[in-house]
Amino acid sequence: MSIFDGLDKLITEHGSATILRERLSQAKDQYSILERENSTLKTERASLQKNHEDAKMKIATLENEKKELQDKITSLETPSTGMDFSQLEAPKLPDMLTD
């Protein structure tokens, strides 16, 4: 039973049924169009929400990768505290270069 069934009965029982029936038919057509548009928009919204969630996950992944790379860069830029370079000797030059 649609929302227009009661109106259809009312039109039949009261005068000017032809004009009112045409208006009811137009309202039914418009209602059908709006239902299809609503369904299409719901489908589109669901797709956009999924794309948004995928994008948020990708951003989180990239931010984690960025932090890991920044940490690696920091560790490479910071001298290691476990090595003592003060004991290293400079390489000796060949004798012919020192003369």
KEVOMAR-886148 format. One record per residue: x, y, z of N, C-alpha, C in turn. Coordinates in pm, whole numbers, plus 50000, padded with zeros to 5 digits. Layout:
REM residues N
XYZXYZXYZ ...
This chain:
REM residues 99
500854988250000500005000050000500895012450000 500685021049902501515033049894500855044449969 501605055249985501075066650060499975073749982 499815070549853498835077249769497505069749760 497435057549812496205049649802495015056449870 495245062049985494165069050056493685081149980 494595088349919494215100049839493395095849718 493785084849656493065079949539491605076849576 491375070649688490025067449735489245080249762 489905089949824489265102749854488845109849726 489695109549625489385115949498488165109349433 488095096349438486985089049377485665092649445 485675094449575484465097249650483995111649637 484855120749600484495134849594484665140049452 484105151849425484025157349291485355160349225 485265163549096486385167149008487465156449009 487025144348997487935132949005488985133148894 488665137348775489615137048663490795146248690 490535158448732491615168048758492465163348876 491785159248981492525154749100493315142049070 492745133148986493455120848950494735124248871 494665134148782495855138348707496925143848802 496495151948896497465157548992498075146649078 497245136949116497755125849195498755117649113 498445115648986499355108248898500705115548885 500625128748871501865136648864502655135648995 501945136049106502615134949237503265121249251 502585110649205503165097249210504425096349124 504355102349004505525102248916506705109548980 506415121249036507465129049102508035121349221 507175114849296507605106849411508535095549365 508205088949255509055078149202510425083449160 510405095049096511675101249054512525104349177 511895109949280512635113349402513155100949474 512385090149472512865077649532514115072449460 514115072949326515285068449249516495077349278 516265090549281517355099849311517915097149451 517025094649546517445091849683518295079249688 517865068949617518625056449613520005058649550 520035066149442521305069149375522245076849468 521695086749537522505094849628523015086649746 522195077449797522645068749906523815059949861 523725054649739524795046349685526075054649668 525915066649614527075075449594527695079249728 526855082049826527355085649960528155074150021 527645061950007528355050350061529715048749994 529755050849864531025049949791532005060649838 531515072849855532375083849901532875081350044 532015075750129532455072650265533555062250264 533425052050177534465041850167535775048050118 535685056550015536885063349966537525071750074 536705078350154537215086650263537945078050367 537355066850403537995057850500539305052350444 539305048650316540545043750252541615054550255 541215066850225542175077950225542735080450365 541875079650467542355081550605543355070750643 543095058350602544025047450632545345049650559 545295054150434546505056650356547315067950421 546635078350466547325089450534548015084550660 547325076350738547925071050862549155062650830 549065054350727550205046150686551375054850644 551105065050562552165073950515552775081950630 551965086050726552495093350842553415084350925 553035071750939553905062251011555225060250937 555145058550805556365056950726557235069450735 556615081050732557365093650743558095094350876 557405090750985558035091051117559205081351124 559025069251069560115059551068561315064750990 561075070950876562175076450796562845088250867 562045096650933562625107851009563495102551122 563035091951188563835085951296565135080251241 565095073851124566315068551063567275079751027 566745090450971567595101950935568235107651060 567465109251166567995114651291569085105651345 568875092551339569895083551392571165083751306 571025086251176572215087151090572935100351108 572215110851139572825124051158573515125051294 573025117951392573585118351527574765108651536 575945113551577577085104451587576795093451690 577305081951658577115070651749577965072851873 577405070651988578145072652112578965060452150 578755049352080579475037152114580855036252051 581215045251961582515044351894583395056051936 584655052951961585625063351998586585065051882 586445076351811587295078951694588625085651732 588805088951858590015096051898591255087151887 591105074351888592235065151882592675062151737 591935066651641592285063751502593475072151459 594335066051380595485073251327595195077151184 595775088451145595615092851007596415083550917 595985080850798596735072050708598075078550672 599105070350657600445075250623600525077150472 601135088150434601325090950292602585083750244 602605080050120603835073850066605005083550080 606205077950095607405085950117607655095950005 607415092249886607715101549776606815113749780 605675113249843604805124949853605225134049968 605925128750063606305136950178607625144350156 608375140750056609675147150033609565160549970 
